[in-house]
């Protein structure tokens, strides 16, 4: 039996549904999903195993056209690296995207030798005529192997997309054990869960000014003890994060602990500490500690 395997890299602009598609294909919550853009900051691998194939999906941050911080530059670097190791590329777009042929992502996609899939997402919000017009406009812009209208959120045609991609995988080895779902550690996913809850609980600039680092992760017989630092830029942000009488940070802890327990399948004791680090998004050493140099 021929075994096929390969790296399938998902790219696109912020908030087009890359992480939603990743989770729909893998069947697990690998990436943060909220209605707010730029929630994904790292490159995350999700692994799908079959009897005769292994597909390694890669979710990437949304491409930032004009980076404001070193963090944005590092996020864009994750996007660029996907062109170096890809066996298949998936560009996710929606009706609000506005690309031109000279956009850096389009130029790079037209230059790659591997198959390119175009996933037009959120078709549940579009008419059939709008979908047909979008497909026609993309035919003049991008050389793609297949174009598939999907709804990642409602899992419309996501199974078909997965099957089409699997058919294009090259012959290759088993890269990861068949019981492994990602290349990331439990610590990483715990920090992502906490950051996801920050996006859900707080407004305006607060979620974008925060980063989470798991300081300690100790497994005991009955529970897991976790201590996590939440870094913010300014003292005022720390005050908002904590809330009056500690009410906001308490709710964040409750919601985060519940999701972490669901993810780990074990009772969790969670301690959250807020630390002010001015300009952390431009601090190379701190960014490296937070995993931005992978």
C-alpha positions, 0 to 999 in steps of 0.5 A: 500500500502506498503511503502518502504524507505532506505539509498542508499550509493554510494562509490568508488575511486576518479574520477570514476563518483560517483557524476555524477551517483548521479546527474543522479539518482536524476535529479538535480545537487547535487554534483560537477562534473569535470574531476579532482579527489577529487572534492567531499569533503562532504557527500551529500544526494539526495532524490528521492520520489515516490508514494510508496517509498523514496530513500535517496542517499548518494554521498561520497568523493572518498576514499583517500588511503594515507591521507595527511591532516586531511581534507582527514581523515575526507573525509574518515570518511564520506566513513566509516559512509556509512557502518553504516547506509546503507540499500543498497550500490552501488560501482562505478568503471571503467576500470582503477580501480585496486582493490584486495580482501584485499582492505579495501573497498572490505573487508567492502563491503563483510562483510555488510548484506545489498544488494551491487550493482556494477556499472561499469561506463564509458562503453561508453569508452569500448568494449563489450568484455572489459565489459564482462571481467571486470564483470568476474573479479569482480565475484571473488572479490565481493559479489554483488546483481546485476552488471550493466554496465552503463554510468552515464554521458550519462545516459546509464542504470541509470534508470534501476539501479534506478529501481533495487535499488528501488525494494530492498528498505526495508519497512520503514517510510518517512524520509524527506518531499516529496518536499525536494531534499537534507539534505543540505542548500542553503548556502552549495550548493552556496559554492559548486557552487563557488568551482566548478567554481574554479575547472573549471577556475584554474589549477594545485594545486589551486582548491585543495588548496581552500575552500569556506565558505558562510559568509552571505546570505541575501534574499531581495525582488528583489535579494539575497546578498551573501558574501563568503570567499575563503580560500587558503594556501599561499599568492601566491595562493591568487595572482593567484586566484585574477589575474592581476588587479583582472581579474581572481576573476572577472570572477570567480564571473561572472560564479559563480553568473550565476550558483547560479542564475540558482540554486536559481531562483533569482537575486544574488549579489555576493561578493567574498573575498580571505583569506590566512589561512596557513595549513587550511586543518589541522586546526580542528576548521576551518574544523569544520566551513566548515562543515567537522564534520557533 
